[in-house]
Amino acid sequence: MQYNLNINFKKEDLAALYEAGENITIFKQVKTNGIGSKNVAWVSFKPFMSNTVTWEENYALYCSNKVELDDGTVINKMSHENDVVDQKCYPFEKAIFQKRTEPPPEKPLTGGQFMVLNKDSAYNSLTFGMAQDVIVNNTNYKVNTLNAAVIPYNQYGIFTPLEKISVVMLANTQNDMVISQVGSKTLDITYSGSDIEKNIVYDQKKGMFVYA
């Protein structure tokens, strides 16, 4: 299923935002199983007056050896696995994702959940998370990071990506950047069922996006 987000600005508001160096920054919610997870800018871009963002329900898993996830850290994906299947476990060993397996009986998965098992003994911990392609104004961004979680050796991580996004104007951001504090001027958007297209506008008086 394809999802769409249309974002519009008034001409005078756009000029002020460019002067401030702010980008449209979108985050996508991913639940984890208590291991802790950092917010990561899924996509960040300079706006036009009219902007279109589209994506599909296809996910990837990634691994990075960067485990210090301070604000401003840009996730460098060292290995990734495209087109992952939910309710499966993906062991990571010898620097790659191995053939998917069934989850262990003591850790059953439900629909929409993805499991990682860190079996790479070369590191005490590695960073894992979900990633997803996104198209912004006809530019295709591949395997952009959704979240980041540090998983120790021989431990599991369970990720549940949701069709819930947050949209905000922020300065000094880029794709795949860890941003813990998003701020209060964020519009949270939930997609469900056949409700697959949203329209929002920037409200200069409120300093944030609102529904059109």
C-alpha positions in Angstrom: 0.0 0.0 0.0 1.3 3.5 -0.9 0.9 6.4 1.5 0.9 10.1 0.6 1.6 13.4 2.4 1.0 16.7 0.6 2.7 19.7 2.3 1.9 23.3 1.2 3.3 26.7 2.2 2.4 30.3 1.5 5.1 32.2 -0.5 5.9 34.7 2.3 6.2 32.0 4.9 8.6 30.0 2.8 10.9 32.9 2.4 11.2 33.4 6.2 11.8 29.7 6.7 14.6 29.7 4.1 16.2 32.7 5.9 16.1 30.7 9.1 17.7 27.7 7.4 14.9 25.3 8.4 14.0 22.0 6.7 10.9 19.9 6.6 11.9 17.0 8.9 9.8 13.8 9.1 10.1 11.1 11.8 8.4 7.7 11.7 7.4 5.9 14.8 8.9 2.5 15.6 8.1 0.6 18.8 10.8 -1.5 20.4 10.7 -4.3 23.1 12.2 -2.3 25.9 15.7 -2.1 24.6 15.5 1.7 24.1 15.4 3.4 20.7 16.5 6.9 19.4 14.4 9.2 17.2 16.1 9.5 13.8 15.2 11.9 11.0 13.7 9.7 8.4 13.9 12.5 5.8 14.9 16.2 5.9 14.6 18.5 3.0 14.3 22.1 1.8 10.6 22.8 1.0 8.9 24.2 -2.1 5.5 25.9 -2.0 4.0 22.4 -2.8 5.6 19.2 -1.7 4.7 15.5 -2.0 6.1 12.7 0.1 5.2 9.1 -0.7 6.2 5.7 0.6 5.2 2.0 0.7 5.0 -0.6 3.4 8.3 -2.2 2.5 11.0 -2.3 5.2 14.7 -3.0 5.6 16.8 -3.9 8.7 20.2 -2.3 9.1 23.3 -2.5 11.3 25.9 0.1 12.2 29.0 -0.2 14.5 28.4 3.3 15.8 26.9 2.9 19.3 27.4 6.4 20.7 24.0 7.8 19.6 24.3 11.4 20.8 22.1 14.1 19.3 23.4 15.1 15.8 24.9 11.6 15.2 24.3 10.5 11.6 23.7 6.8 11.3 26.1 5.1 8.9 24.5 1.9 7.8 27.3 -0.7 7.5 25.0 -3.6 6.4 21.4 -3.9 5.6 18.7 -6.4 4.5 16.0 -5.3 2.1 12.4 -6.5 1.9 12.3 -8.1 5.3 9.3 -10.2 6.3 7.4 -9.6 9.5 7.1 -12.3 12.2 10.6 -13.6 11.3 14.0 -13.4 13.1 17.0 -12.1 11.3 20.3 -13.2 12.9 23.3 -10.9 12.3 26.7 -12.6 12.2 30.0 -12.1 10.4 28.9 -8.6 9.3 25.8 -9.6 7.4 22.2 -10.5 8.1 21.9 -14.3 7.8 19.0 -16.3 6.4 15.8 -15.5 8.3 14.5 -18.0 10.8 11.4 -18.5 12.9 11.5 -16.6 16.2 12.2 -18.7 19.4 9.1 -20.1 21.1 9.7 -17.9 24.2 9.6 -14.8 22.0 6.6 -15.1 19.7 6.0 -12.3 17.2 2.7 -10.8 16.0 1.9 -9.2 12.7 4.0 -6.2 11.8 6.9 -7.2 14.2 10.5 -7.8 13.0 13.2 -9.5 15.1 17.0 -9.1 15.1 19.4 -11.4 16.9 22.9 -10.0 17.3 25.3 -12.9 16.9 28.3 -10.9 15.8 30.9 -11.8 18.5 33.4 -9.3 17.1 31.6 -6.4 18.9 30.2 -6.1 22.4 27.2 -4.2 21.0 26.0 -3.0 17.6 23.3 -0.5 16.5 20.3 -1.9 14.7 17.0 -0.5 13.4 14.4 -0.3 10.7 14.8 1.6 7.4 12.5 2.5 4.6 12.6 4.1 1.1 10.8 7.4 0.7 10.1 9.6 -2.3 10.2 13.4 -1.8 9.3 15.7 -4.7 10.3 13.0 -7.2 13.6 12.3 -5.5 13.9 8.7 -4.3 15.8 8.2 -1.0 16.8 4.6 -0.5 17.0 2.8 2.9 16.6 5.9 5.1 16.8 5.2 8.8 13.7 5.1 11.0 15.2 4.4 14.4 18.3 3.3 16.2 18.7 0.9 19.1 21.9 -0.5 20.6 21.7 -4.3 21.0 24.4 -6.2 22.9 25.9 -9.4 21.7 23.6 -12.5 21.8 20.6 -10.3 22.5 17.3 -9.8 20.6 15.7 -6.7 19.4 12.0 -6.5 18.3 10.9 -3.6 16.1 7.3 -2.6 15.2 7.1 0.2 12.6 3.8 2.1 12.6 2.1 4.3 10.0 2.5 7.2 12.4 4.7 10.1 11.4 5.7 13.5 12.9 6.4 16.5 10.8 8.2 19.6 12.0 10.4 22.5 10.7 13.9 22.2 12.1 17.3 23.8 11.4 20.6 21.9 11.0 19.1 18.5 10.3 19.7 15.9 7.6 18.6 12.4 6.7 19.5 9.6 9.2 20.3 12.1 12.0 19.6 11.2 15.7 17.4 13.9 17.2 16.2 13.1 20.7 14.2 16.3 21.4 11.9 17.0 18.5 10.1 19.9 20.2 6.5 20.9 20.8 5.7 22.3 17.4 5.3 18.9 15.8 2.3 17.7 13.9 1.6 14.0 14.6 -0.2 12.1 11.7 -1.6 8.6 11.8 -2.6 6.6 8.7 -5.1 3.8 9.1 -7.2 1.6 6.9 -8.1 3.3 3.6 -7.0 6.7 4.9 -3.7 6.8 3.0 -3.4 10.5 2.0 -3.0 13.5 4.2 -2.9 17.2 3.4 -1.2 19.7 5.6 -0.1 23.4 5.5 2.3 25.5 7.4 0.7 27.9 9.8 3.1 30.8 10.3 1.2 32.2 13.4 1.5 28.9 15.2 4.9 28.1 13.8 3.9 24.6 12.9 2.0 22.4 10.4 -1.8 22.0 10.6 -4.2 19.9 8.7 -5.4 21.6 5.5 
